[in-house]
Amino acid sequence: MKNETKDIELQDMLTELDPPYESIEELRIGRLLDQYGIPFFYKQATIIYDQGKNEIWKPTFTLFSYGGLVIDYVPGIEQDQKDELLSKEQIYHYNQIPAILLGPKDITLPKWEDLLYEKIEKMSRRPIEAVDYHPESF
């Protein structure tokens, strides 16, 4: 009887360690962050204040070591949905959460990996904006 050993390839080992990504694009972004050694949380719950109420959003990637930067992959963004993407970007900005929003087109650009890394680097150096906070009397 021959002793059979199965060679485990690196790709198989990585797949076992990956979070349960919802799309191949999220997998590609996650692997890119891993490749650059950027730690992240996948689908970390975040409280967002929008239109007078608090909501729980789960951005695709949260990079706490980069000032809480979120990378939110929004699948299926077409030309007519650009307003939705802009609105989401404004809500992150209002909540003082640095955010990079990506759609399917962004992942198909040549050298998208370099572009994303440059955005991450730029956003992590951005100063925090002052908030017009006027507390009422205590």
C-alpha positions as CSV (number, residue, x, y, z in Angstrom):
1,M,0.0,0.0,0.0
2,K,1.4,3.3,-1.1
3,N,1.4,6.2,1.4
4,E,-0.2,9.1,-0.3
5,T,0.6,12.6,0.9
6,K,-1.2,15.6,-0.3
7,D,0.9,18.7,-0.9
8,I,-0.9,21.7,0.5
9,E,-0.4,24.7,-1.7
10,L,0.0,28.2,-0.3
11,Q,-3.2,29.3,-2.1
12,D,-5.2,26.6,-0.2
13,M,-3.7,27.7,3.1
14,L,-4.5,31.3,2.5
15,T,-8.1,30.5,1.6
16,E,-8.6,28.8,4.9
17,L,-7.4,31.9,6.7
18,D,-9.4,34.4,4.8
19,P,-12.5,36.0,6.3
20,P,-15.8,34.9,4.6
21,Y,-15.6,37.5,1.8
22,E,-18.8,38.2,-0.1
23,S,-17.2,38.7,-3.5
24,I,-14.0,38.0,-5.4
25,E,-13.4,41.8,-5.5
26,E,-13.4,41.9,-1.7
27,L,-11.0,38.9,-1.7
28,R,-8.7,40.8,-4.0
29,I,-8.7,43.9,-1.8
30,G,-8.2,41.8,1.4
31,R,-5.3,40.0,-0.2
32,L,-3.8,43.3,-1.3
33,L,-4.0,44.6,2.3
34,D,-2.4,41.4,3.5
35,Q,0.4,41.7,0.9
36,Y,1.2,45.2,2.1
37,G,1.1,44.1,5.8
38,I,-1.9,46.4,6.6
39,P,-4.0,45.0,9.4
40,F,-7.7,45.2,9.0
41,F,-11.1,44.1,10.3
42,Y,-13.6,42.7,7.9
43,K,-17.2,44.0,8.2
44,Q,-16.6,45.7,11.6
45,A,-19.8,47.3,12.9
46,T,-19.5,51.1,13.0
47,I,-22.1,53.5,14.4
48,I,-23.0,56.2,11.9
49,Y,-25.1,59.3,12.6
50,D,-27.4,60.0,9.6
51,Q,-30.5,62.1,9.3
52,G,-31.1,62.5,13.0
53,K,-30.5,58.9,14.1
54,N,-27.7,56.4,14.7
55,E,-27.3,53.5,12.4
56,I,-25.0,50.5,12.3
57,W,-23.0,50.2,9.1
58,K,-20.5,47.5,8.3
59,P,-17.9,48.9,6.0
60,T,-16.0,46.2,4.1
61,F,-12.6,46.9,5.7
62,T,-11.7,49.0,8.7
63,L,-8.0,49.9,9.2
64,F,-7.7,51.0,12.9
65,S,-3.9,51.4,12.6
66,Y,-4.6,54.0,9.9
67,G,-6.7,56.3,11.9
68,G,-9.9,54.2,11.6
69,L,-9.8,54.5,7.8
70,V,-12.5,52.4,6.1
71,I,-12.4,50.9,2.7
72,D,-15.9,50.3,1.6
73,Y,-16.4,48.2,-1.5
74,V,-19.8,48.9,-3.0
75,P,-20.7,46.3,-5.7
76,G,-22.9,47.1,-8.6
77,I,-22.3,50.8,-8.7
78,E,-23.5,52.0,-12.1
79,Q,-23.5,55.5,-13.5
80,D,-27.0,56.2,-12.2
81,Q,-26.0,55.1,-8.7
82,K,-23.1,57.6,-8.4
83,D,-25.4,59.8,-6.2
84,E,-25.7,57.0,-3.7
85,L,-21.9,56.6,-3.6
86,L,-21.4,60.4,-3.1
87,S,-24.1,60.4,-0.4
88,K,-22.3,57.6,1.4
89,E,-19.0,59.4,1.1
90,Q,-20.5,62.6,2.6
91,I,-22.0,60.6,5.5
92,Y,-18.6,59.1,6.3
93,H,-17.1,62.6,6.1
94,Y,-19.8,64.1,8.4
95,N,-19.0,61.4,10.9
96,Q,-15.3,62.2,10.6
97,I,-14.5,58.7,9.4
98,P,-11.8,58.7,6.7
99,A,-13.2,56.6,3.9
100,I,-12.2,55.2,0.5
101,L,-15.2,54.0,-1.5
102,L,-14.6,51.5,-4.3
103,G,-16.8,50.1,-7.0
104,P,-16.3,47.4,-9.6
105,K,-14.8,49.9,-12.1
106,D,-12.1,50.8,-9.6
107,I,-10.9,47.3,-9.3
108,T,-10.5,46.9,-13.1
109,L,-8.3,50.0,-13.6
110,P,-4.7,49.3,-14.6
111,K,-2.5,49.3,-11.5
112,W,-5.5,49.6,-9.2
113,E,-3.4,48.2,-6.4
114,D,-0.9,51.1,-6.6
115,L,-3.8,53.6,-6.7
116,L,-5.5,52.1,-3.7
117,Y,-2.2,52.1,-1.7
118,E,-1.6,55.7,-2.6
119,K,-5.1,56.6,-1.4
120,I,-4.6,54.8,1.9
121,E,-1.3,56.5,2.4
122,K,-2.8,59.9,1.6
123,M,-5.9,59.4,3.8
124,S,-3.8,58.2,6.8
125,R,-1.9,61.5,6.8
126,R,-4.9,63.7,6.5
127,P,-5.4,65.9,9.6
128,I,-8.6,65.5,11.6
129,E,-10.9,68.3,11.0
130,A,-12.3,70.5,13.8
131,V,-15.9,69.9,14.5
132,D,-18.3,72.7,15.3
133,Y,-19.3,71.3,18.6
134,H,-21.1,73.6,21.0
135,P,-22.2,71.7,24.0
136,E,-25.3,73.0,25.8
137,S,-25.0,73.9,29.4
138,F,-24.4,71.0,31.7
